[in-house]
Amino acid sequence: MKRHLILPFVFALSLQIIAQSPTISNKKISLGSYGRVGIGYSLGAENSDFPQALNLNGMGSIGGRFEENDYFELAAAMHFTPTIANKETTQINVQSRFSFYTTRGQLIGNVSNKSIGGITTALPELYAEALNIMGSDWSVWLGARLFRADDIQIIDHFYFDDHSGQGVGVKYKKTQFSLIFTGSIDTTSTLPPNFYLNIVNGTPTLGLRNRYVSILEHTIDVKNGTVKLMGEFQRLPSGTTKDANSKYNYPADFGYVVGAKYFKTIPSKISGSFNAISARYGAGIANGGDGGSSRTYVTYGGPNLETNSFRKAYSLALTETFLLNINKKYSLNGYAIYTKSKGASDSLNTTSDYLGKQKLFNRKQDIAFGARGTWYIKNWLHLLHEFDLTWRKDGTQDFAQMTKFTIAPTIVPTGQQDVWARPHFRLVYSVAHYNQFAADNLYSPYLAQSGTKNWGHYLGFKVEWWVW
């Protein structure tokens, strides 16, 4: 009898041991982070302790990013080693990245995900990659990633080739092909072309149209630099209803992008100086690039309401950026941007969305110039100073214009005399001047908060860091 009782007990105990989670002993893991946090005041505005950006509407951080709100990223990567003898040349990584931010300017430490407009959590990266597979020239990646290259850091602008999304890519030497599926962001929007109307029980309801983006890129080595050539093809499937004669039927649509970027290293006594220029043209549904972003799949403007397509839409984007490490005491980082975009409607001003519920601009121009100087007063004390000029023209309106100057004494505890040294502990003061059109039409978040005026002021204490 005892023998019969012992056997079930041993069996149950073995199942419990097997079911326990294994103890994690893997040491091939790394962490990275980017973040900024602080406090600030919109001087001369009501609710001054909830400061708003001085930059013009529709331009994001183009015009300077010192007033950006709190933001935090945490990335974790696992690294695998091939087991085949003498073939341990493949780099295998699995990476995830979490981002946290607030949507209404609140201080990130004072809200939670239960607050109205509180902390938003996103997972922009979750992918695996294998680089130089078994020592070959082939690499592959699969998943969701921030798939982009260089940025103009002082304005937080990933120009030219921001293909962030979920997809797959393969690379051979200096040529790579990628396929990205872009999801729609806001399912309550009626803006084309990501949405169509589906008739459910006689009621028009919004449906999603997924977009497929195919990307071919090739890099050519030249003296002291590289030339990158890029082409995209984007396709939207048709959005149809059961009634083929319904006005809510939208045909399949497409767009394309071509572009080139030249990056050159500039010889200097202090290494790191460079110059980069790019030109990109997008047509059809691939005419995106607004709100401080350069993503071509975020289509700009309105459709041709007779054909419900974007065949006549286009966008031209030109950028220039440089870094000059002039000497041990001074560096200068500058940029210039020109973007002109038009939707498919014949209107040069405003047009309707698919439902006729919203009016949106069908043409716009962005112009921006700026430079940030860094004076290395001491190894640990840098004086940042920045000057920005921006213009924005929506439709047939006059240009809104902003001129901004920022000065920011900065403590750099690592003691590096380098524009990329972090963390930064900054005291920031920015002053902006708006032309009369911008002031009268409240053409910036700051003006919307403070009312009609030609001058705007921002004072804040900020820390920014990154480690990768």
Disulfide bonds with the S-S distance in Angstrom:
none
